[in-house]
Amino acid sequence: MDNLTKRVRIAGVRFNPHPINSHTNKQARITGLETLVTQGLIVFSWRHQILLEQLRQFPLGKHDDGPDALEMAIQAARYNPGSVVIV
């Protein structure tokens, strides 16, 4: 059991995580977010500094975990309406 699941159970919250396995090219998936940002469907807060920096540096930056997690969260929300997506 991973740390998040343990902490949620200790807090007494019902939690049923579902893993996300991506089978498509990571760079293509992250690049696809540009349209959603341009259309105003994804809005960022100034508090997301690390994510914003990783997006600015993509695809040449050293890290892309934030943009990758964002893309997977968007997909999870898109294909599971009504679900809660935690990134």
C-alpha positions in Angstrom: 0.0 0.0 0.0 1.5 3.3 -1.0 1.9 6.3 1.3 -1.1 8.3 -0.1 -3.4 5.3 0.3 -2.3 4.8 3.9 -2.7 8.4 4.9 -6.2 8.6 3.3 -7.3 5.4 5.1 -6.0 6.7 8.4 -8.0 9.9 7.9 -11.1 7.7 7.4 -11.8 8.8 3.9 -13.2 6.4 1.3 -10.6 6.1 -1.4 -10.4 3.8 -4.4 -7.5 4.8 -6.6 -7.2 3.6 -10.2 -3.8 3.5 -11.9 -3.4 5.3 -15.2 -1.3 3.6 -17.8 -0.5 5.6 -20.9 0.2 3.8 -24.1 0.9 6.8 -26.3 3.9 9.0 -26.9 4.5 11.2 -23.8 5.7 14.2 -25.9 2.7 14.0 -28.1 0.3 13.8 -25.2 1.9 16.8 -23.4 2.1 18.8 -26.6 -1.7 18.2 -27.0 -2.3 20.3 -23.8 -1.4 23.4 -25.7 -4.7 23.6 -27.5 -6.6 23.3 -24.1 -4.5 26.0 -22.6 -4.9 28.3 -25.7 -8.7 27.8 -25.5 -8.7 28.7 -21.9 -9.9 25.3 -20.8 -6.8 24.9 -18.5 -6.1 27.8 -16.3 -3.0 28.0 -14.0 -2.5 29.6 -10.7 0.7 31.5 -9.9 1.1 28.9 -7.1 1.9 26.3 -9.7 5.5 27.6 -10.3 7.2 24.3 -10.7 4.6 23.0 -13.1 4.7 26.3 -15.1 8.5 26.1 -15.3 8.4 22.5 -16.5 5.8 23.5 -19.1 7.9 26.5 -20.3 11.0 24.2 -20.6 9.2 21.4 -22.3 10.4 19.4 -24.3 14.0 20.5 -23.7 13.8 20.7 -19.9 15.4 18.2 -17.6 12.0 17.4 -15.9 8.6 16.7 -17.4 6.8 14.9 -14.5 4.4 17.8 -13.8 3.2 18.2 -17.4 2.9 14.4 -17.7 0.8 14.2 -14.5 -1.3 17.2 -15.7 -2.0 15.4 -19.0 -3.0 12.2 -17.2 -5.3 14.1 -14.9 -7.0 15.7 -17.8 -7.5 12.3 -19.5 -8.8 10.8 -16.2 -11.3 13.7 -15.8 -12.3 13.5 -19.5 -13.0 9.7 -19.4 -14.4 9.5 -15.9 -17.0 12.3 -15.5 -18.0 12.9 -11.9 -14.7 11.5 -10.6 -12.3 13.3 -8.4 -8.8 13.6 -9.9 -5.9 14.1 -7.5 -2.5 15.1 -8.9 
